Protein backbone atom coordinates (compact mmCIF):
# COMPACT_ATOMS: atom_id res chain seq x y z
CA UNK A 1 0.00 0.00 0.00
CA UNK A 2 2.85 2.37 0.87
CA UNK A 3 4.56 1.69 -2.47
CA UNK A 4 1.32 2.40 -4.36
CA UNK A 5 0.85 5.71 -2.48
CA UNK A 6 4.42 6.83 -3.13
CA UNK A 7 4.13 5.86 -6.80
CA UNK A 8 0.94 7.91 -7.19
CA UNK A 9 2.58 10.89 -5.50
CA UNK A 10 5.67 10.55 -7.68
CA UNK A 11 3.66 10.36 -10.89
CA UNK A 12 1.46 13.33 -9.99
CA UNK A 13 4.43 15.53 -9.04
CA UNK A 14 6.39 17.35 -11.70
CA UNK A 15 9.95 16.14 -12.17
CA UNK A 16 11.70 19.34 -11.02
CA UNK A 17 10.32 22.57 -9.59
CA UNK A 18 12.24 25.59 -8.32
CA UNK A 19 10.61 28.52 -6.56
CA UNK A 20 11.75 31.63 -4.75
CA UNK A 21 9.77 34.33 -3.03
CA UNK A 22 9.07 36.53 -0.07
CA UNK A 23 8.79 35.07 3.38
CA UNK A 24 7.42 36.57 6.59
CA UNK A 25 7.95 34.86 9.96
CA UNK A 26 6.37 35.83 13.23
CA UNK A 27 8.74 36.86 15.99
CA UNK A 28 6.07 35.82 18.50
CA UNK A 29 6.31 32.21 19.65
CA UNK A 30 3.19 30.10 19.24
CA UNK A 31 2.77 29.13 22.85
CA UNK A 32 0.17 26.86 24.38
CA UNK A 33 -2.37 29.68 24.77
CA UNK A 34 -1.86 30.77 21.07
CA UNK A 35 -1.74 34.60 21.35
CA UNK A 36 -4.01 35.32 18.34
CA UNK A 37 -3.97 39.12 18.74
CA UNK A 38 -0.15 39.20 18.60
CA UNK A 39 0.25 36.62 15.84
CA UNK A 40 -1.95 38.56 13.41
CA UNK A 41 -0.24 41.89 14.17
CA UNK A 42 2.03 42.84 11.17
CA UNK A 43 4.76 44.62 13.24
CA UNK A 44 5.49 41.26 14.90
CA UNK A 45 6.84 39.83 11.62
CA UNK A 46 10.32 39.78 10.11
CA UNK A 47 10.78 39.48 6.35
CA UNK A 48 13.14 37.52 4.12
CA UNK A 49 13.24 34.80 1.49
CA UNK A 50 11.86 31.31 0.94
CA UNK A 51 13.59 29.10 -1.67
CA UNK A 52 12.53 25.57 -2.57
CA UNK A 53 13.79 22.91 -4.95
CA UNK A 54 11.47 19.97 -5.55
CA UNK A 55 12.55 16.79 -7.33
CA UNK A 56 9.47 14.60 -7.70
CA UNK A 57 8.20 14.39 -4.11
CA UNK A 58 11.50 15.33 -2.41
CA UNK A 59 11.91 18.95 -1.32
CA UNK A 60 14.96 20.96 -0.29
CA UNK A 61 13.98 24.29 1.29
CA UNK A 62 15.86 27.24 2.76
CA UNK A 63 14.16 30.08 4.58
CA UNK A 64 15.60 33.12 6.25
CA UNK A 65 14.47 36.45 7.66
CA UNK A 66 16.42 39.63 8.31
CA UNK A 67 16.53 41.55 11.55
CA UNK A 68 15.59 45.21 11.57
CA UNK A 69 19.19 46.26 10.89
CA UNK A 70 19.49 43.89 7.87
CA UNK A 71 22.90 42.72 9.12
CA UNK A 72 21.55 39.50 10.63
CA UNK A 73 19.76 36.68 8.75
CA UNK A 74 18.44 33.58 10.46
CA UNK A 75 16.34 30.68 9.31
CA UNK A 76 16.49 26.98 8.59
CA UNK A 77 17.44 24.51 5.89
CA UNK A 78 15.21 21.47 5.51
CA UNK A 79 14.93 18.35 3.42
CA UNK A 80 11.67 16.50 3.30
CA UNK A 81 8.64 15.43 1.34
CA UNK A 82 6.20 17.49 -0.69
CA UNK A 83 3.01 16.30 -2.32
CA UNK A 84 0.54 18.06 -4.60
CA UNK A 85 -3.12 17.59 -3.73
CA UNK A 86 -6.07 18.23 -6.03
CA UNK A 87 -3.85 20.03 -8.55
CA UNK A 88 -3.66 23.32 -6.63
CA UNK A 89 -2.55 22.54 -3.07
CA UNK A 90 1.00 21.63 -2.01
CA UNK A 91 1.65 20.12 1.40
CA UNK A 92 5.16 19.48 2.68
CA UNK A 93 7.10 18.55 5.76
CA UNK A 94 10.84 18.65 6.36
CA UNK A 95 13.61 18.41 8.92
CA UNK A 96 16.88 20.30 9.10
CA UNK A 97 19.20 22.63 11.01
CA UNK A 98 18.72 26.26 11.98
CA UNK A 99 21.39 28.74 10.91
CA UNK A 100 22.39 32.36 11.36
CA UNK A 101 24.44 34.66 9.16
CA UNK A 102 25.90 38.04 10.10
CA UNK A 103 26.92 40.34 7.24
CA UNK A 104 29.97 42.52 7.76
CA UNK A 105 31.49 44.88 5.19
CA UNK A 106 33.49 42.28 3.27
CA UNK A 107 32.29 38.93 4.57
CA UNK A 108 29.45 36.86 5.95
CA UNK A 109 29.92 35.04 9.26
CA UNK A 110 28.07 31.76 9.81
CA UNK A 111 26.41 30.80 13.09
CA UNK A 112 24.85 27.62 14.41
CA UNK A 113 21.88 27.54 16.77
CA UNK A 114 22.41 25.93 20.17
CA UNK A 115 20.47 25.49 23.41
CA UNK A 116 21.82 27.12 26.58
CA UNK A 117 20.74 24.95 29.55
CA UNK A 118 20.50 28.08 31.73
CA UNK A 119 18.07 29.76 29.32
CA UNK A 120 16.52 27.03 27.09
CA UNK A 121 13.68 29.20 25.81
CA UNK A 122 15.96 31.80 24.13
CA UNK A 123 17.45 31.50 20.64
CA UNK A 124 21.25 31.30 20.99
CA UNK A 125 23.81 31.30 18.18
CA UNK A 126 27.54 30.53 18.09
CA UNK A 127 29.94 31.45 15.28
CA UNK A 128 31.36 28.55 13.25
CA UNK A 129 34.10 28.27 10.63
CA UNK A 130 32.28 26.27 7.97
CA UNK A 131 28.86 25.48 6.61
CA UNK A 132 29.46 21.83 7.48
CA UNK A 133 29.45 22.75 11.18
CA UNK A 134 26.05 24.38 10.73
CA UNK A 135 24.71 21.18 9.16
CA UNK A 136 26.16 18.86 11.80
CA UNK A 137 26.14 20.89 15.02
CA UNK A 138 23.15 23.23 14.80
CA UNK A 139 19.87 22.42 16.52
CA UNK A 140 17.52 20.55 14.20
CA UNK A 141 13.94 21.65 13.67
CA UNK A 142 10.84 20.61 11.77
CA UNK A 143 8.92 22.62 9.19
CA UNK A 144 5.48 22.00 7.73
CA UNK A 145 3.88 24.09 5.01
CA UNK A 146 0.71 24.24 2.94
CA UNK A 147 0.60 26.30 -0.25
CA UNK A 148 -2.13 27.28 -2.67
CA UNK A 149 -0.74 27.13 -6.23
CA UNK A 150 -2.16 29.46 -8.86
CA UNK A 151 -0.17 28.85 -12.03
CA UNK A 152 3.43 29.90 -11.36
CA UNK A 153 2.49 31.68 -8.12
CA UNK A 154 1.90 30.14 -4.72
CA UNK A 155 0.75 31.54 -1.39
CA UNK A 156 1.25 29.54 1.75
CA UNK A 157 1.58 29.26 5.49
CA UNK A 158 4.19 27.37 7.46
CA UNK A 159 5.07 26.29 10.97
CA UNK A 160 8.63 25.71 12.16
CA UNK A 161 9.27 23.89 15.41
CA UNK A 162 12.74 23.33 16.90
CA UNK A 163 13.71 20.16 18.69
CA UNK A 164 14.79 20.26 22.32
CA UNK A 165 18.44 20.39 21.22
CA UNK A 166 18.99 17.48 18.84
CA UNK A 167 21.76 17.90 16.24
CA UNK A 168 22.80 15.58 13.43
CA UNK A 169 26.09 14.96 15.25
CA UNK A 170 24.29 13.99 18.48
CA UNK A 171 24.93 10.53 19.83
CA UNK A 172 21.59 10.44 21.65
CA UNK A 173 18.08 10.92 20.35
CA UNK A 174 16.65 12.13 23.69
CA UNK A 175 16.24 15.72 22.47
CA UNK A 176 14.65 14.95 19.07
CA UNK A 177 11.09 15.70 20.23
CA UNK A 178 9.51 18.90 18.85
CA UNK A 179 9.46 21.82 21.28
CA UNK A 180 6.07 23.33 20.44
CA UNK A 181 6.57 26.10 23.01
CA UNK A 182 9.10 27.65 20.59
CA UNK A 183 7.07 27.12 17.40
CA UNK A 184 6.76 30.03 14.95
CA UNK A 185 4.39 30.60 12.06
CA UNK A 186 5.26 32.06 8.70
CA UNK A 187 3.73 33.02 5.36
CA UNK A 188 5.20 33.02 1.88
CA UNK A 189 4.40 34.29 -1.62
CA UNK A 190 6.51 32.53 -4.24
CA UNK A 191 7.16 32.44 -7.96
CA UNK A 192 7.93 29.04 -9.52
CA UNK A 193 10.33 29.06 -12.46
CA UNK A 194 9.52 25.48 -13.50
KEVOFI-555277 format. One line per 5 residues: their letters; for each residue x, y, z of C-alpha. Coordinates in steps of 0.25 Angstrom, whole numbers. Last residue first. Example, Ala and Ser with C-alpha at 12.3 -4.5 7.8 and 13.67 -1.06 7.14 Angstrom:
sa	55 -4 29  49 -18 31
This chain:
xxxxx	38 102 -54  41 116 -50  32 116 -38  29 130 -32  26 130 -17
xxxxx	18 137 -6  21 132 8  15 132 21  21 128 35  18 122 48
xxxxx	27 120 60  28 108 70  36 111 82  26 104 92  24 93 82
xxxxx	38 87 85  38 76 75  44 63 81  59 60 76  65 63 90
xxxxx	67 49 95  72 44 81  86 42 87  100 42 79  97 56 74
xxxxx	104 60 61  91 62 54  87 72 65  76 70 75  74 82 85
xxxxx	59 81 89  55 81 75  51 93 68  37 96 62  35 103 49
xxxxx	20 105 44  17 109 30  6 117 22  5 118 7  3 126 -6
xxxxx	8 121 -19  10 127 -32  14 120 -45  -1 115 -48  -9 118 -35
xxxxx	-3 109 -25  -9 109 -11  2 105 -1  3 97 12  16 96 20
xxxxx	22 88 31  36 90 37  43 82 47  56 87 55  70 82 57
xxxxx	79 90 66  93 93 59  105 84 60  105 75 47  99 85 37
xxxxx	104 98 43  118 91 45  118 87 30  115 102 26  129 105 32
xxxxx	136 113 43  125 114 53  120 126 61  110 122 72  95 125 73
xxxxx	85 125 84  70 126 83  64 127 97  55 117 103  66 108 108
xxxxx	72 119 117  82 112 127  83 100 118  87 108 106  82 102 94
xxxxx	90 104 81  88 110 67  99 110 58  106 123 52  112 127 39
xxxxx	120 140 37  118 147 24  129 156 18  134 169 13  126 180 21
xxxxx	120 170 31  108 161 29  104 152 40  98 139 37  90 129 45
xxxxx	86 115 44  75 105 48  77 91 44  68 81 36  54 74 36
xxxxx	43 75 25  28 74 23  21 78 11  7 80 6  4 87 -8
xxxxx	-10 90 -12  -15 93 -27  -15 80 -34  -24 73 -24  -12 70 -15
xxxxx	2 72 -18  12 65 -9  25 70 -3  35 62 5  47 66 13
xxxxx	60 73 14  61 86 22  70 98 24  66 108 34  65 123 37
xxxxx	74 134 42  79 147 35  86 158 43  92 171 36  78 176 31
xxxxx	77 185 44  62 181 46  66 166 46  66 159 33  58 146 31
xxxxx	62 132 25  57 120 18  63 109 11  56 97 5  60 84 -1
xxxxx	48 76 -5  46 61 -10  33 58 -16  38 58 -31  50 67 -29
xxxxx	46 80 -22  55 92 -20  50 102 -10  54 116 -7  47 125 4
xxxxx	53 139 6  53 150 16  43 158 25  41 159 40  27 159 46
xxxxx	22 165 60  19 178 53  8 171 45  -1 168 57  -8 154 54
xxxxx	1 146 63  -1 157 74  -16 156 75  -16 141 73  -7 138 85
xxxxx	-7 123 84  -9 119 99  1 107 98  11 117 91  13 120 77
xxxxx	25 129 79  24 143 74  35 147 64  25 143 53  32 139 40
xxxxx	30 146 26  35 140 14  36 146 0  39 137 -12  47 127 -19
xxxxx	42 114 -26  49 102 -33  41 90 -38  47 77 -44  40 65 -49
xxxxx	26 69 -47  18 62 -36  6 53 -40  15 41 -44  23 42 -31
xxxxx	10 44 -22  4 32 -29  17 23 -27  18 27 -13  3 23 -10
xxxx	5 10 -17  18 7 -10  11 9 3  0 0 0
